[in-house]
Amino acid sequence: MFFVFRLFRRKPRVYSKIENHIYGIIIELLKVSSTDINVDELGGKYYLSNEEQHFKVTILSNDYVIRLTNTRDSVAEKYDKGFVEDVLKAVKEEKHRRMELVYDSINSSIEKMAERLHNTLIESNELENQKVRHLQSEPELSEDKKANI
């Protein structure tokens, strides 16, 4: 029975030295907030760009090609399908995380605006009610004054 469980356990992937290096570069780029992530899902192209570090990465998921470009060099190589899929998984997770941050920020702003609008409407209604009460009480005062005269 122990043997059956060993068959289903997934072995960790072992990358070559260059794959480890490239994966490390891409992960470090993803950690930097100034790195732009652009995706062309239909074309299967993923772009990372960091203008401050003059570094770009293009991942062609259909061909399993990764292109690294800096100010002096541009190198494109075809890699193992598993390696490219792991890189794409990291890129997609970071893209998703950033989109959630933007969504949360927008959602928070909308909630704050709605709360301010609600408070403004309540204040406006209270002012209108005070004006109505004041207008309703004014004729009574003028009738009292006429009766006393």
Backbone as JSON Lines, residues from 0, in Angstrom:
{"i":0,"aa":"M","n":[0.82,-1.19,0.0],"ca":[0.0,0.0,0.0],"c":[0.87,1.26,0.0]}
{"i":1,"aa":"F","n":[1.94,1.23,0.72],"ca":[2.86,2.37,0.76],"c":[3.38,2.67,-0.64]}
{"i":2,"aa":"F","n":[3.6,1.63,-1.44],"ca":[4.11,1.79,-2.79],"c":[3.13,2.58,-3.67]}
{"i":3,"aa":"V","n":[1.82,2.35,-3.49],"ca":[0.81,3.03,-4.28],"c":[0.86,4.53,-4.02]}
{"i":4,"aa":"F","n":[1.02,4.94,-2.77],"ca":[1.08,6.36,-2.44],"c":[2.33,7.01,-3.02]}
{"i":5,"aa":"R","n":[3.4,6.28,-3.11],"ca":[4.63,6.83,-3.67],"c":[4.47,7.13,-5.15]}
{"i":6,"aa":"L","n":[3.63,6.36,-5.84],"ca":[3.4,6.6,-7.27],"c":[2.69,7.93,-7.51]}
{"i":7,"aa":"F","n":[1.76,8.27,-6.62],"ca":[0.96,9.47,-6.82],"c":[1.63,10.74,-6.3]}
{"i":8,"aa":"R","n":[2.65,10.6,-5.52],"ca":[3.35,11.77,-5.01],"c":[4.15,12.41,-6.14]}
{"i":9,"aa":"R","n":[4.01,13.68,-6.27],"ca":[4.68,14.39,-7.35],"c":[6.1,14.74,-6.94]}
{"i":10,"aa":"K","n":[7.03,14.42,-7.8],"ca":[8.42,14.75,-7.53],"c":[8.64,16.23,-7.84]}
{"i":11,"aa":"P","n":[9.43,16.89,-7.03],"ca":[9.71,18.3,-7.35],"c":[10.55,18.39,-8.62]}
{"i":12,"aa":"R","n":[10.27,19.44,-9.37],"ca":[11.02,19.62,-10.62],"c":[12.44,20.04,-10.32]}
{"i":13,"aa":"V","n":[13.33,19.52,-11.1],"ca":[14.73,19.89,-10.97],"c":[15.09,20.67,-12.24]}
{"i":14,"aa":"Y","n":[15.51,21.92,-12.03],"ca":[15.87,22.77,-13.17],"c":[17.38,22.72,-13.38]}
{"i":15,"aa":"S","n":[17.75,23.02,-14.62],"ca":[19.17,23.14,-14.91],"c":[19.68,24.44,-14.29]}
{"i":16,"aa":"K","n":[20.98,24.62,-14.3],"ca":[21.58,25.81,-13.71],"c":[21.07,27.08,-14.4]}
{"i":17,"aa":"I","n":[20.98,27.05,-15.72],"ca":[20.52,28.23,-16.46],"c":[19.03,28.49,-16.2]}
{"i":18,"aa":"E","n":[18.25,27.4,-16.1],"ca":[16.82,27.56,-15.81],"c":[16.62,28.17,-14.42]}
{"i":19,"aa":"N","n":[17.38,27.7,-13.45],"ca":[17.32,28.29,-12.1],"c":[17.66,29.76,-12.13]}
{"i":20,"aa":"H","n":[18.67,30.12,-12.9],"ca":[19.1,31.52,-13.01],"c":[18.0,32.37,-13.64]}
{"i":21,"aa":"I","n":[17.43,31.89,-14.72],"ca":[16.37,32.64,-15.41],"c":[15.12,32.75,-14.52]}
{"i":22,"aa":"Y","n":[14.77,31.66,-13.87],"ca":[13.61,31.68,-12.98],"c":[13.83,32.71,-11.86]}
{"i":23,"aa":"G","n":[15.03,32.73,-11.32],"ca":[15.36,33.7,-10.29],"c":[15.25,35.14,-10.77]}
{"i":24,"aa":"I","n":[15.73,35.39,-11.98],"ca":[15.64,36.74,-12.56],"c":[14.18,37.15,-12.7]}
{"i":25,"aa":"I","n":[13.37,36.26,-13.23],"ca":[11.95,36.57,-13.45],"c":[11.23,36.8,-12.13]}
{"i":26,"aa":"I","n":[11.51,35.97,-11.14],"ca":[10.87,36.13,-9.84],"c":[11.27,37.47,-9.21]}
{"i":27,"aa":"E","n":[12.54,37.83,-9.32],"ca":[13.0,39.11,-8.78],"c":[12.33,40.28,-9.5]}
{"i":28,"aa":"L","n":[12.17,40.17,-10.82],"ca":[11.46,41.22,-11.56],"c":[10.02,41.34,-11.1]}
{"i":29,"aa":"L","n":[9.38,40.2,-10.85],"ca":[7.98,40.22,-10.41],"c":[7.83,40.85,-9.04]}
{"i":30,"aa":"K","n":[8.84,40.75,-8.21],"ca":[8.77,41.32,-6.86],"c":[8.81,42.84,-6.88]}
{"i":31,"aa":"V","n":[9.39,43.41,-7.92],"ca":[9.55,44.86,-8.01],"c":[8.25,45.45,-8.57]}
{"i":32,"aa":"S","n":[7.68,46.39,-7.84],"ca":[6.39,46.96,-8.26],"c":[6.49,47.79,-9.54]}
{"i":33,"aa":"S","n":[7.68,48.25,-9.89],"ca":[7.83,49.04,-11.11],"c":[7.91,48.18,-12.36]}
{"i":34,"aa":"T","n":[7.86,46.86,-12.19],"ca":[7.86,45.97,-13.35],"c":[6.44,45.88,-13.9]}
{"i":35,"aa":"D","n":[6.3,46.23,-15.17],"ca":[5.0,46.14,-15.83],"c":[4.79,44.72,-16.33]}
{"i":36,"aa":"I","n":[3.56,44.24,-16.2],"ca":[3.19,42.93,-16.7],"c":[2.08,43.12,-17.73]}
{"i":37,"aa":"N","n":[2.35,42.71,-18.95],"ca":[1.35,42.79,-20.01],"c":[1.14,41.4,-20.58]}
{"i":38,"aa":"V","n":[-0.12,41.11,-20.91],"ca":[-0.46,39.77,-21.34],"c":[-1.27,39.84,-22.63]}
{"i":39,"aa":"D","n":[-0.91,38.99,-23.56],"ca":[-1.69,38.77,-24.79],"c":[-2.11,37.31,-24.74]}
{"i":40,"aa":"E","n":[-3.26,37.06,-24.1],"ca":[-3.72,35.68,-23.9],"c":[-3.95,34.96,-25.23]}
{"i":41,"aa":"L","n":[-4.54,35.65,-26.19],"ca":[-4.82,34.99,-27.46],"c":[-3.56,34.59,-28.2]}
{"i":42,"aa":"G","n":[-2.56,35.44,-28.14],"ca":[-1.3,35.14,-28.81],"c":[-0.36,34.3,-27.96]}
{"i":43,"aa":"G","n":[-0.71,34.1,-26.7],"ca":[0.13,33.32,-25.81],"c":[1.44,34.02,-25.48]}
{"i":44,"aa":"K","n":[1.39,35.36,-25.4],"ca":[2.6,36.14,-25.13],"c":[2.45,36.87,-23.8]}
{"i":45,"aa":"Y","n":[3.53,36.85,-23.05],"ca":[3.57,37.5,-21.75],"c":[4.81,38.39,-21.73]}
{"i":46,"aa":"Y","n":[4.61,39.64,-21.3],"ca":[5.7,40.61,-21.32],"c":[5.94,41.16,-19.91]}
{"i":47,"aa":"L","n":[7.19,41.17,-19.51],"ca":[7.6,41.85,-18.28],"c":[8.56,42.95,-18.72]}
{"i":48,"aa":"S","n":[8.37,44.12,-18.16],"ca":[9.22,45.23,-18.55],"c":[9.53,46.08,-17.32]}
{"i":49,"aa":"N","n":[10.81,46.33,-17.11],"ca":[11.23,47.21,-16.02],"c":[12.16,48.25,-16.63]}
{"i":50,"aa":"E","n":[11.61,49.43,-16.85],"ca":[12.36,50.51,-17.5],"c":[13.51,51.01,-16.64]}
{"i":51,"aa":"E","n":[13.34,50.99,-15.3],"ca":[14.4,51.46,-14.41],"c":[15.65,50.6,-14.54]}
{"i":52,"aa":"Q","n":[15.45,49.29,-14.67],"ca":[16.57,48.38,-14.78],"c":[16.9,48.04,-16.23]}
{"i":53,"aa":"H","n":[16.17,48.65,-17.17],"ca":[16.38,48.42,-18.61],"c":[16.36,46.93,-18.93]}
{"i":54,"aa":"F","n":[15.32,46.26,-18.44],"ca":[15.26,44.82,-18.61],"c":[13.86,44.42,-19.06]}
{"i":55,"aa":"K","n":[13.8,43.54,-20.06],"ca":[12.52,43.06,-20.57],"c":[12.57,41.54,-20.71]}
{"i":56,"aa":"V","n":[11.43,40.92,-20.46],"ca":[11.29,39.48,-20.64],"c":[10.05,39.25,-21.48]}
{"i":57,"aa":"T","n":[10.19,38.43,-22.5],"ca":[9.05,38.02,-23.32],"c":[8.95,36.52,-23.23]}
{"i":58,"aa":"I","n":[7.75,36.04,-22.91],"ca":[7.53,34.61,-22.81],"c":[6.51,34.22,-23.86]}
{"i":59,"aa":"L","n":[6.9,33.35,-24.76],"ca":[6.0,32.84,-25.79],"c":[5.55,31.46,-25.35]}
{"i":60,"aa":"S","n":[4.35,31.4,-24.78],"ca":[3.9,30.15,-24.16],"c":[3.62,29.05,-25.17]}
{"i":61,"aa":"N","n":[3.24,29.4,-26.38],"ca":[2.94,28.38,-27.39],"c":[4.21,27.69,-27.89]}
{"i":62,"aa":"D","n":[5.31,28.41,-27.92],"ca":[6.57,27.86,-28.44],"c":[7.55,27.5,-27.33]}
{"i":63,"aa":"Y","n":[7.21,27.81,-26.09],"ca":[8.07,27.57,-24.92],"c":[9.4,28.3,-25.06]}
{"i":64,"aa":"V","n":[9.3,29.54,-25.5],"ca":[10.48,30.38,-25.7],"c":[10.45,31.53,-24.71]}
{"i":65,"aa":"I","n":[11.6,31.81,-24.12],"ca":[11.75,32.96,-23.22],"c":[12.85,33.84,-23.79]}
{"i":66,"aa":"R","n":[12.53,35.13,-23.95],"ca":[13.51,36.1,-24.45],"c":[13.83,37.08,-23.34]}
{"i":67,"aa":"L","n":[15.1,37.22,-23.03],"ca":[15.58,38.19,-22.05],"c":[16.3,39.29,-22.81]}
{"i":68,"aa":"T","n":[15.97,40.53,-22.49],"ca":[16.57,41.66,-23.2],"c":[17.0,42.71,-22.18]}
{"i":69,"aa":"N","n":[18.26,43.15,-22.32],"ca":[18.71,44.3,-21.54],"c":[19.28,45.32,-22.52]}
{"i":70,"aa":"T","n":[20.0,46.3,-22.04],"ca":[20.46,47.37,-22.93],"c":[21.47,46.88,-23.96]}
{"i":71,"aa":"R","n":[22.21,45.82,-23.65],"ca":[23.26,45.36,-24.56],"c":[22.91,44.08,-25.32]}
{"i":72,"aa":"D","n":[22.16,43.2,-24.68],"ca":[21.95,41.87,-25.25],"c":[20.47,41.5,-25.3]}
{"i":73,"aa":"S","n":[20.19,40.56,-26.19],"ca":[18.87,39.95,-26.26],"c":[19.08,38.47,-26.57]}
{"i":74,"aa":"V","n":[18.59,37.62,-25.68],"ca":[18.79,36.19,-25.84],"c":[17.43,35.5,-25.77]}
{"i":75,"aa":"A","n":[17.15,34.68,-26.76],"ca":[15.91,33.91,-26.78],"c":[16.28,32.43,-26.88]}
{"i":76,"aa":"E","n":[15.68,31.64,-26.0],"ca":[15.95,30.2,-25.99],"c":[14.64,29.45,-25.81]}
{"i":77,"aa":"K","n":[14.61,28.25,-26.36],"ca":[13.48,27.36,-26.16],"c":[13.78,26.5,-24.94]}
{"i":78,"aa":"Y","n":[12.78,26.39,-24.05],"ca":[12.97,25.66,-22.81],"c":[11.97,24.52,-22.69]}
{"i":79,"aa":"D","n":[12.18,23.72,-21.69],"ca":[11.29,22.6,-21.38],"c":[9.89,23.13,-21.09]}
{"i":80,"aa":"K","n":[8.88,22.4,-21.53],"ca":[7.48,22.8,-21.34],"c":[7.16,23.01,-19.86]}
{"i":81,"aa":"G","n":[7.6,22.11,-19.0],"ca":[7.33,22.23,-17.56],"c":[7.93,23.48,-16.97]}
{"i":82,"aa":"F","n":[9.15,23.81,-17.39],"ca":[9.82,25.01,-16.88],"c":[9.05,26.27,-17.29]}
{"i":83,"aa":"V","n":[8.68,26.36,-18.55],"ca":[7.96,27.54,-19.04],"c":[6.6,27.64,-18.34]}
{"i":84,"aa":"E","n":[5.95,26.52,-18.12],"ca":[4.66,26.55,-17.43],"c":[4.82,27.03,-15.98]}
{"i":85,"aa":"D","n":[5.9,26.63,-15.32],"ca":[6.16,27.12,-13.96],"c":[6.41,28.62,-13.95]}
{"i":86,"aa":"V","n":[7.15,29.11,-14.93],"ca":[7.41,30.55,-15.04],"c":[6.1,31.29,-15.29]}
{"i":87,"aa":"L","n":[5.28,30.76,-16.2],"ca":[4.0,31.4,-16.5],"c":[3.08,31.39,-15.28]}
{"i":88,"aa":"K","n":[3.13,30.35,-14.51],"ca":[2.31,30.27,-13.3],"c":[2.69,31.41,-12.35]}
{"i":89,"aa":"A","n":[3.98,31.64,-12.18],"ca":[4.44,32.73,-11.31],"c":[4.0,34.09,-11.85]}
{"i":90,"aa":"V","n":[4.11,34.27,-13.17],"ca":[3.71,35.55,-13.79],"c":[2.21,35.77,-13.61]}
{"i":91,"aa":"K","n":[1.41,34.74,-13.87],"ca":[-0.04,34.86,-13.76],"c":[-0.47,35.13,-12.32]}
{"i":92,"aa":"E","n":[0.18,34.47,-11.36],"ca":[-0.15,34.7,-9.96],"c":[0.13,36.14,-9.56]}
{"i":93,"aa":"E","n":[1.27,36.68,-10.0],"ca":[1.61,38.07,-9.67],"c":[0.64,39.04,-10.35]}
{"i":94,"aa":"K","n":[0.3,38.76,-11.61],"ca":[-0.66,39.61,-12.33],"c":[-2.0,39.6,-11.6]}
{"i":95,"aa":"H","n":[-2.43,38.42,-11.17],"ca":[-3.69,38.28,-10.45],"c":[-3.64,39.02,-9.11]}
{"i":96,"aa":"R","n":[-2.51,38.9,-8.39],"ca":[-2.36,39.59,-7.12],"c":[-2.44,41.1,-7.29]}
{"i":97,"aa":"R","n":[-1.79,41.6,-8.34],"ca":[-1.83,43.04,-8.59],"c":[-3.24,43.51,-8.96]}
{"i":98,"aa":"M","n":[-3.93,42.69,-9.73],"ca":[-5.3,43.05,-10.11],"c":[-6.2,43.07,-8.88]}
{"i":99,"aa":"E","n":[-5.99,42.15,-7.95],"ca":[-6.78,42.14,-6.72],"c":[-6.51,43.39,-5.9]}
{"i":100,"aa":"L","n":[-5.24,43.83,-5.85],"ca":[-4.91,45.06,-5.12],"c":[-5.62,46.25,-5.73]}
{"i":101,"aa":"V","n":[-5.63,46.34,-7.06],"ca":[-6.31,47.44,-7.74],"c":[-7.81,47.36,-7.48]}
{"i":102,"aa":"Y","n":[-8.36,46.15,-7.59],"ca":[-9.79,45.95,-7.35],"c":[-10.15,46.37,-5.93]}
{"i":103,"aa":"D","n":[-9.36,45.94,-4.95],"ca":[-9.63,46.3,-3.56],"c":[-9.57,47.81,-3.35]}
{"i":104,"aa":"S","n":[-8.59,48.44,-3.99],"ca":[-8.44,49.89,-3.88],"c":[-9.65,50.62,-4.48]}
{"i":105,"aa":"I","n":[-10.07,50.18,-5.66],"ca":[-11.23,50.8,-6.32],"c":[-12.48,50.56,-5.5]}
{"i":106,"aa":"N","n":[-12.64,49.34,-5.02],"ca":[-13.81,49.0,-4.22],"c":[-13.86,49.84,-2.95]}
{"i":107,"aa":"S","n":[-12.72,50.03,-2.31],"ca":[-12.65,50.85,-1.1],"c":[-13.01,52.3,-1.42]}
{"i":108,"aa":"S","n":[-12.51,52.82,-2.53],"ca":[-12.82,54.2,-2.92],"c":[-14.31,54.38,-3.19]}
{"i":109,"aa":"I","n":[-14.9,53.4,-3.86],"ca":[-16.34,53.48,-4.15],"c":[-17.15,53.43,-2.86]}
{"i":110,"aa":"E","n":[-16.75,52.57,-1.92],"ca":[-17.46,52.49,-0.64],"c":[-17.35,53.8,0.12]}
{"i":111,"aa":"K","n":[-16.17,54.43,0.11],"ca":[-16.0,55.71,0.8],"c":[-16.85,56.8,0.15]}
{"i":112,"aa":"M","n":[-16.89,56.82,-1.2],"ca":[-17.71,57.82,-1.9],"c":[-19.19,57.6,-1.59]}
{"i":113,"aa":"A","n":[-19.62,56.34,-1.56],"ca":[-21.03,56.04,-1.26],"c":[-21.36,56.47,0.17]}
{"i":114,"aa":"E","n":[-20.45,56.26,1.1],"ca":[-20.68,56.66,2.48],"c":[-20.78,58.18,2.59]}
{"i":115,"aa":"R","n":[-19.88,58.89,1.89],"ca":[-19.94,60.36,1.92],"c":[-21.24,60.86,1.3]}
{"i":116,"aa":"L","n":[-21.65,60.26,0.2],"ca":[-22.9,60.65,-0.45],"c":[-24.09,60.38,0.47]}
{"i":117,"aa":"H","n":[-24.08,59.25,1.11],"ca":[-25.15,58.89,2.06],"c":[-25.21,59.92,3.19]}
{"i":118,"aa":"N","n":[-24.05,60.24,3.76],"ca":[-24.01,61.23,4.85],"c":[-24.48,62.6,4.37]}
{"i":119,"aa":"T","n":[-24.1,62.98,3.17],"ca":[-24.52,64.26,2.61],"c":[-26.03,64.29,2.41]}
{"i":120,"aa":"L","n":[-26.59,63.2,1.91],"ca":[-28.04,63.13,1.73],"c":[-28.78,63.2,3.06]}
{"i":121,"aa":"I","n":[-28.26,62.53,4.07],"ca":[-28.88,62.58,5.4],"c":[-28.86,64.0,5.94]}
{"i":122,"aa":"E","n":[-27.7,64.68,5.82],"ca":[-27.59,66.06,6.29],"c":[-28.54,66.97,5.51]}
{"i":123,"aa":"S","n":[-28.62,66.75,4.21],"ca":[-29.5,67.56,3.37],"c":[-30.96,67.36,3.78]}
{"i":124,"aa":"N","n":[-31.34,66.11,4.02],"ca":[-32.71,65.82,4.46],"c":[-33.0,66.45,5.81]}
{"i":125,"aa":"E","n":[-32.04,66.41,6.72],"ca":[-32.23,67.02,8.04],"c":[-32.42,68.53,7.9]}
{"i":126,"aa":"L","n":[-31.62,69.17,7.03],"ca":[-31.77,70.62,6.81],"c":[-33.14,70.94,6.22]}
{"i":127,"aa":"E","n":[-33.59,70.13,5.27],"ca":[-34.91,70.34,4.67],"c":[-36.0,70.18,5.71]}
{"i":128,"aa":"N","n":[-35.87,69.17,6.56],"ca":[-36.87,68.96,7.62],"c":[-36.89,70.13,8.58]}
{"i":129,"aa":"Q","n":[-35.73,70.68,8.91],"ca":[-35.67,71.84,9.8],"c":[-36.34,73.05,9.15]}
{"i":130,"aa":"K","n":[-36.11,73.23,7.84],"ca":[-36.73,74.36,7.13],"c":[-38.25,74.2,7.11]}
{"i":131,"aa":"V","n":[-38.7,72.95,6.87],"ca":[-40.14,72.7,6.85],"c":[-40.74,72.97,8.22]}
{"i":132,"aa":"R","n":[-40.09,72.51,9.28],"ca":[-40.58,72.75,10.65],"c":[-40.62,74.24,10.94]}
{"i":133,"aa":"H","n":[-39.57,74.93,10.5],"ca":[-39.49,76.37,10.73],"c":[-40.61,77.09,9.98]}
{"i":134,"aa":"L","n":[-40.86,76.7,8.72],"ca":[-41.91,77.33,7.93],"c":[-43.29,77.01,8.52]}
{"i":135,"aa":"Q","n":[-43.45,75.81,9.04],"ca":[-44.74,75.44,9.63],"c":[-44.99,76.2,10.92]}
{"i":136,"aa":"S","n":[-43.95,76.5,11.65],"ca":[-44.13,77.21,12.92],"c":[-44.25,78.72,12.72]}
{"i":137,"aa":"E","n":[-43.79,79.29,11.65],"ca":[-43.88,80.73,11.41],"c":[-45.31,81.22,11.3]}
{"i":138,"aa":"P","n":[-46.21,80.58,10.55],"ca":[-47.58,81.11,10.48],"c":[-48.26,81.14,11.84]}
{"i":139,"aa":"E","n":[-47.98,80.22,12.7],"ca":[-48.57,80.21,14.03],"c":[-48.14,81.45,14.8]}
{"i":140,"aa":"L","n":[-46.88,81.81,14.68],"ca":[-46.4,83.01,15.37],"c":[-47.09,84.25,14.84]}
{"i":141,"aa":"S","n":[-47.25,84.35,13.54],"ca":[-47.88,85.54,12.99],"c":[-49.35,85.61,13.39]}
{"i":142,"aa":"E","n":[-50.05,84.47,13.51],"ca":[-51.44,84.47,13.95],"c":[-51.53,84.9,15.41]}
{"i":143,"aa":"D","n":[-50.56,84.44,16.23],"ca":[-50.54,84.84,17.63],"c":[-50.34,86.34,17.76]}
{"i":144,"aa":"K","n":[-49.47,86.88,16.93],"ca":[-49.21,88.31,16.98],"c":[-50.46,89.11,16.58]}
{"i":145,"aa":"K","n":[-51.17,88.59,15.56],"ca":[-52.4,89.29,15.13],"c":[-53.46,89.23,16.24]}
{"i":146,"aa":"A","n":[-53.53,88.14,16.94],"ca":[-54.54,87.98,17.99],"c":[-54.24,88.9,19.16]}
{"i":147,"aa":"N","n":[-53.0,89.15,19.45],"ca":[-52.62,90.0,20.57],"c":[-52.82,91.47,20.24]}
{"i":148,"aa":"I","n":[-52.81,91.8,19.0],"ca":[-52.87,93.22,18.63],"c":[-54.24,93.72,18.73]}
